[in-house]
């Protein structure tokens, strides 16, 4: 029993000594301090900046307030741990961990407003589809390019505005709305010499590459689809040429049939009717002459008495007399006046006349 008590006393003394040595060990104390700093989620950078962690996010506190990229910060913390364990100096700069995105919405946007030059585009997402207001067919490829480039929009450097508001020539204004009222962001891009700048709150400005501005403006210029009957199935097509000729084409699966306008009886089908329908569906405008507001006098565009009318699934296109290489058109229900290549109109008219003669 004596030996057992003696062994217990020795073990207790040795354990107490080791514990006391660990407390006073400088290396162990240094590691504890580093862990304490991490627990507070507060970090100081070598260039004087300071960041504060809040949950899973980080915010730069100085020299200005700006979000920090959480993945970059996680890598920075791992770097801090490594340097502390190996007793190497830390040389991390705050610019290395900034969140460089300029649009930081977590959800998909539901509305976009783009203004450049004298053009203003309003886009709205309805379900999975986007529409270009007011009710103009949208070029899907251009939209995908624009949304992709917006998601990649980021700055090269961020600094205080030393030019006292001298920002250069305005290039593009972007307003984005998310699905919730508090998700609204707006940025303006200015070009000053070879640099594109975006003013930020608190006297800051971000600099981006002029090539980035071009990548945004280019898809904006082709957002409007030039296909007049885009997004329509082409189930029922009508062609009127003056008062005499009226053709009705009806799609049934992959086939297109010419119907008698009065009796609605199939009288002709085959590849010729399919070809005419495809040409009608592919018709494009070359220029947007007048937007939004229909002029009181359509005679200015030779549309006061349209000589031809093309209708696809209820959408009516009125065509005036040709004006040399162009023919003015007007989509019923829209204020826009569009220019169409006369040769395209005449080719459709010729194919329609040939189809009518064959019935």
C-alpha positions as CSV (number, residue, x, y, z in Angstrom):
1,X,0.0,0.0,0.0
2,X,2.9,2.3,0.8
3,X,4.5,1.7,-2.6
4,X,1.2,2.5,-4.3
5,X,0.8,5.8,-2.5
6,X,4.4,6.6,-3.2
7,X,4.0,6.0,-7.0
8,X,0.8,8.1,-7.1
9,X,2.6,11.0,-5.4
10,X,5.5,10.8,-7.8
11,X,3.2,10.8,-10.9
12,X,1.3,13.8,-9.5
13,X,4.5,15.8,-8.9
14,X,5.8,15.0,-12.4
15,X,2.5,16.0,-14.0
16,X,2.4,19.3,-12.1
17,X,5.9,20.1,-13.2
18,X,5.2,19.4,-16.9
19,X,2.0,21.5,-16.8
20,X,3.9,24.4,-15.2
21,X,6.7,24.1,-17.8
22,X,4.1,24.2,-20.7
23,X,2.6,27.4,-19.3
24,X,5.9,29.2,-19.2
25,X,7.2,27.7,-22.5
26,X,7.6,30.7,-24.9
27,X,6.8,28.6,-28.0
28,X,3.6,27.1,-26.5
29,X,2.6,30.6,-25.3
30,X,3.1,32.0,-28.9
31,X,0.9,29.2,-30.4
32,X,-1.8,29.9,-27.8
33,X,-1.8,33.6,-28.7
34,X,-2.2,32.8,-32.4
35,X,-5.1,30.6,-31.7
36,X,-6.6,33.3,-29.6
37,X,-6.4,35.8,-32.4
38,X,-8.1,33.3,-34.8
39,X,-10.9,32.7,-32.3
40,X,-11.6,36.4,-32.3
41,X,-11.7,36.3,-36.1
42,X,-9.7,39.5,-36.2
43,X,-6.7,39.8,-38.5
44,X,-4.1,42.5,-39.1
45,X,-2.2,42.7,-42.4
46,X,1.4,43.6,-43.0
47,X,0.5,46.8,-44.8
48,X,-1.6,48.1,-41.9
49,X,-5.1,46.9,-43.0
50,X,-7.4,45.1,-40.6
51,X,-10.2,42.6,-41.2
52,X,-13.0,41.3,-39.0
53,X,-14.7,38.0,-39.4
54,X,-18.5,37.8,-38.9
55,X,-19.9,34.3,-39.1
56,X,-18.7,32.8,-42.4
57,X,-18.0,36.2,-43.9
58,X,-15.1,38.7,-43.6
59,X,-15.1,42.4,-43.9
60,X,-12.1,44.7,-44.4
61,X,-12.3,47.4,-41.7
62,X,-9.3,49.6,-42.8
63,X,-8.1,51.4,-44.8
64,X,-11.8,51.3,-46.0
65,X,-14.8,49.0,-45.6
66,X,-15.1,46.3,-48.3
67,X,-16.1,42.6,-48.5
68,X,-13.4,40.0,-48.4
69,X,-13.3,36.9,-50.5
70,X,-14.0,34.0,-48.0
71,X,-11.9,31.5,-49.9
72,X,-9.0,33.8,-50.2
73,X,-9.3,34.6,-46.5
74,X,-9.4,30.9,-45.6
75,X,-6.2,30.4,-47.5
76,X,-4.7,33.5,-45.7
77,X,-5.6,32.0,-42.3
78,X,-3.9,28.7,-43.2
79,X,-0.9,30.8,-44.3
80,X,-0.9,32.6,-40.9
81,X,-1.0,29.2,-39.0
82,X,1.9,27.9,-41.1
83,X,4.1,30.9,-40.6
84,X,3.3,31.0,-36.9
85,X,4.3,27.3,-36.5
86,X,7.5,27.8,-38.5
87,X,8.2,31.2,-36.9
88,X,8.5,32.9,-40.3
89,X,7.4,36.5,-40.7
90,X,3.9,37.1,-42.1
91,X,3.7,39.3,-45.2
92,X,0.1,39.2,-46.3
93,X,-1.5,42.3,-47.9
94,X,-5.1,43.3,-47.7
95,X,-5.4,43.7,-51.4
96,X,-4.7,40.0,-51.8
97,X,-7.9,38.9,-50.1
98,X,-10.4,41.5,-51.4
99,X,-13.6,40.3,-53.0
100,X,-13.1,41.9,-56.4
101,X,-16.6,41.3,-57.8
102,X,-18.6,44.5,-58.4
103,X,-22.0,42.7,-58.5
104,X,-22.3,40.4,-55.5
105,X,-25.9,39.3,-55.6
106,X,-26.4,35.8,-54.3
107,X,-29.6,35.0,-56.2
108,X,-30.3,35.2,-59.9
109,X,-31.2,38.7,-61.0
110,X,-34.8,39.3,-62.0
111,X,-34.5,42.7,-63.7
112,X,-31.8,44.6,-65.5
113,X,-31.6,48.2,-66.7
114,X,-28.8,49.0,-69.1
115,X,-28.1,52.6,-70.3
116,X,-25.4,53.5,-72.8
117,X,-25.4,56.5,-75.2
118,X,-29.0,57.3,-75.8
119,X,-30.2,53.6,-75.5
120,X,-31.9,52.2,-72.5
121,X,-32.7,48.5,-72.3
122,X,-35.0,47.0,-69.7
123,X,-34.9,43.2,-69.2
124,X,-37.1,41.2,-67.0
125,X,-36.9,37.5,-66.1
126,X,-40.2,35.6,-66.0
127,X,-39.6,32.1,-64.8
128,X,-36.7,30.8,-66.8
129,X,-37.3,33.2,-69.7
130,X,-36.1,36.8,-70.2
131,X,-38.1,39.4,-72.0
132,X,-36.9,42.8,-73.4
133,X,-39.4,45.5,-72.5
134,X,-41.6,46.7,-74.0
135,X,-42.4,43.2,-75.5
136,X,-39.5,42.9,-78.0
137,X,-38.0,39.5,-79.0
138,X,-34.6,39.0,-77.4
139,X,-31.5,37.4,-78.8
140,X,-30.8,34.5,-76.5
141,X,-27.1,34.2,-77.3
142,X,-26.5,37.9,-76.7
143,X,-28.4,37.7,-73.4
144,X,-26.3,34.7,-72.3
145,X,-23.1,36.5,-73.2
146,X,-24.2,39.6,-71.2
147,X,-25.2,37.7,-68.1
148,X,-22.0,35.7,-68.1
149,X,-19.9,38.9,-68.5
150,X,-21.8,40.6,-65.7
151,X,-21.1,37.7,-63.4
152,X,-17.4,38.0,-64.1
153,X,-17.3,41.8,-63.7
154,X,-14.4,42.6,-61.2
155,X,-11.9,45.3,-60.6
156,X,-8.1,45.4,-61.0
157,X,-7.4,47.9,-58.3
158,X,-9.4,49.9,-55.8
159,X,-8.3,53.3,-54.5
160,X,-9.5,56.7,-53.2
161,X,-10.7,59.1,-55.9
162,X,-7.9,61.5,-56.3
163,X,-9.4,63.4,-59.2
164,X,-12.2,65.0,-57.2
165,X,-15.0,63.5,-59.2
166,X,-13.3,63.8,-62.7
167,X,-14.3,60.4,-64.0
168,X,-14.2,60.8,-67.8
169,X,-16.8,59.9,-70.4
170,X,-19.8,57.9,-69.3
171,X,-19.9,54.4,-71.0
172,X,-22.5,52.2,-69.3
173,X,-24.9,52.3,-66.4
174,X,-26.0,49.0,-65.0
175,X,-28.9,48.5,-62.5
176,X,-29.6,45.0,-61.2
177,X,-32.5,43.9,-59.0
178,X,-32.8,40.5,-57.2
179,X,-35.9,38.7,-56.1
180,X,-36.0,40.6,-52.8
181,X,-36.5,44.4,-52.3
182,X,-33.1,44.8,-50.6
183,X,-31.2,43.2,-53.5
184,X,-30.6,46.2,-55.7
185,X,-27.2,47.3,-57.0
186,X,-26.2,50.0,-59.5
187,X,-22.8,50.9,-61.0
188,X,-21.7,53.4,-63.6
189,X,-18.7,52.9,-65.8
190,X,-16.6,55.9,-67.1
191,X,-13.7,55.9,-69.5
192,X,-10.8,58.2,-68.7
193,X,-7.9,57.8,-71.2
194,X,-6.9,54.2,-71.2
195,X,-8.6,53.4,-67.9
196,X,-12.2,52.5,-67.1
197,X,-13.3,53.6,-63.6
198,X,-16.4,52.8,-61.5
199,X,-17.2,55.2,-58.7
200,X,-17.8,53.6,-55.3
201,X,-19.2,54.9,-52.0
202,X,-17.0,56.9,-49.6
203,X,-14.9,58.5,-52.2
204,X,-13.5,55.3,-53.7
205,X,-13.2,54.2,-57.3
206,X,-12.5,50.8,-58.8
207,X,-10.4,50.5,-62.0
208,X,-11.2,47.9,-64.6
209,X,-9.9,47.0,-68.0
210,X,-11.4,48.9,-71.0
211,X,-11.7,45.4,-72.6
212,X,-14.2,44.5,-69.9
213,X,-16.4,47.5,-70.9
214,X,-16.3,46.3,-74.5
215,X,-17.3,42.8,-73.4
216,X,-20.4,44.3,-71.8
217,X,-21.3,46.8,-74.5
218,X,-21.0,44.4,-77.4
219,X,-23.8,42.0,-76.4
220,X,-26.0,45.0,-75.5
221,X,-25.9,46.2,-79.1
222,X,-27.4,42.8,-80.2
223,X,-29.9,42.2,-77.4
224,X,-32.8,42.8,-79.7
225,X,-33.4,39.9,-81.9
226,X,-33.7,40.8,-85.6
227,X,-36.0,37.9,-86.3
228,X,-39.4,39.4,-86.5
229,X,-41.2,36.1,-85.6
230,X,-38.8,34.8,-83.0
231,X,-40.4,32.7,-80.2
232,X,-43.4,31.8,-82.3
233,X,-44.1,28.2,-83.3
234,X,-45.3,29.1,-86.9
235,X,-48.4,26.9,-86.6
236,X,-50.5,29.2,-88.7
237,X,-49.2,31.7,-91.3
238,X,-51.2,34.1,-93.5
239,X,-50.0,36.2,-96.4
240,X,-52.0,39.0,-98.0
241,X,-50.9,40.7,-101.1
242,X,-53.2,43.7,-101.9
243,X,-56.9,42.7,-101.8
244,X,-56.7,39.7,-104.1
245,X,-54.3,37.2,-102.8
246,X,-54.7,35.5,-99.4
247,X,-52.7,32.3,-98.6
248,X,-53.0,30.3,-95.4
249,X,-50.3,27.9,-94.3
250,X,-50.8,25.5,-91.4
251,X,-48.2,23.4,-89.8
252,X,-49.0,19.8,-88.8
253,X,-46.0,18.2,-87.2
254,X,-43.1,18.5,-89.6
255,X,-45.4,19.1,-92.6
256,X,-46.9,22.4,-93.8
257,X,-50.1,22.5,-95.8
258,X,-51.7,25.2,-97.9
259,X,-55.3,25.7,-97.0
260,X,-58.2,27.2,-99.0
261,X,-58.7,30.6,-97.3
262,X,-62.5,30.3,-97.4
263,X,-63.2,26.6,-96.8
264,X,-60.0,25.8,-94.7
265,X,-59.6,22.7,-96.8
266,X,-56.1,21.3,-97.4
267,X,-55.3,21.8,-101.1
268,X,-51.5,21.6,-101.3
269,X,-48.6,20.4,-99.2
270,X,-45.1,19.1,-99.6
271,X,-41.6,20.5,-99.5
272,X,-42.5,23.7,-101.4
273,X,-44.9,24.8,-98.7
274,X,-42.4,23.9,-96.0
275,X,-39.7,26.0,-97.7
276,X,-42.0,29.0,-98.0
277,X,-42.9,28.7,-94.3
278,X,-39.3,28.6,-93.2
279,X,-38.5,31.7,-95.3
280,X,-41.3,33.6,-93.6
281,X,-40.2,32.5,-90.1
282,X,-36.6,33.6,-90.8
283,X,-37.5,37.1,-92.0
284,X,-35.3,39.7,-90.3
285,X,-35.2,43.5,-90.1
286,X,-32.1,45.4,-90.9
287,X,-32.6,48.6,-89.0
288,X,-34.9,49.9,-86.2
289,X,-36.1,53.2,-87.7
290,X,-38.5,54.3,-84.9
291,X,-38.9,52.9,-81.5
292,X,-41.8,52.8,-79.0
293,X,-43.9,55.7,-80.3
294,X,-45.9,55.1,-83.5
295,X,-45.9,58.3,-85.7
296,X,-49.4,59.8,-86.3
297,X,-48.7,59.8,-90.1
298,X,-47.7,56.4,-91.3
299,X,-47.6,57.8,-94.8
300,X,-44.0,59.0,-94.0
301,X,-43.0,55.4,-94.2
302,X,-45.4,54.4,-96.9
303,X,-47.4,52.4,-94.4
304,X,-50.6,54.4,-94.4
305,X,-52.0,51.9,-96.9
306,X,-50.0,48.7,-96.5
307,X,-49.8,46.7,-99.7
308,X,-48.8,43.5,-98.0
309,X,-49.4,41.8,-94.7
310,X,-47.7,38.8,-93.2
311,X,-49.2,37.1,-90.1
312,X,-47.7,34.4,-88.0
313,X,-49.6,32.9,-85.0
314,X,-51.5,36.2,-84.6
315,X,-48.5,38.5,-84.9
316,X,-49.1,40.8,-87.9
317,X,-46.4,42.5,-89.9
318,X,-47.6,45.3,-92.2
319,X,-45.4,46.1,-95.2
320,X,-45.5,49.3,-97.2
321,X,-44.4,50.1,-100.8
322,X,-40.7,49.6,-101.3
323,X,-38.4,52.6,-100.9
324,X,-35.5,51.5,-103.0
325,X,-33.4,48.8,-101.3
326,X,-35.5,48.9,-98.1
327,X,-39.2,48.3,-97.3
328,X,-40.7,49.8,-94.1
329,X,-42.6,47.5,-91.9
330,X,-44.8,47.9,-88.8
331,X,-45.6,45.2,-86.3
332,X,-49.2,45.6,-85.3
333,X,-49.5,46.4,-81.6
334,X,-46.0,47.8,-81.4
335,X,-44.9,51.4,-82.0
336,X,-41.7,50.4,-83.8
337,X,-41.1,51.1,-87.4
338,X,-38.5,48.7,-88.9
339,X,-36.6,48.5,-92.2
340,X,-36.5,45.3,-94.1
341,X,-34.4,44.5,-97.1
342,X,-36.7,44.8,-100.1
343,X,-35.1,41.8,-101.8
344,X,-36.2,39.6,-98.9
345,X,-39.8,40.9,-99.1
346,X,-39.8,40.4,-102.9
347,X,-38.5,36.9,-102.6
348,X,-41.2,35.9,-100.2
349,X,-43.8,37.5,-102.5
350,X,-42.5,35.6,-105.5
351,X,-42.6,32.3,-103.6
352,X,-46.1,33.0,-102.4
353,X,-47.3,33.8,-105.9
354,X,-45.7,30.6,-107.2
355,X,-47.4,28.6,-104.4
356,X,-50.7,30.2,-105.1
357,X,-50.4,29.4,-108.8
358,X,-49.7,25.7,-108.1
359,X,-52.8,25.1,-106.0
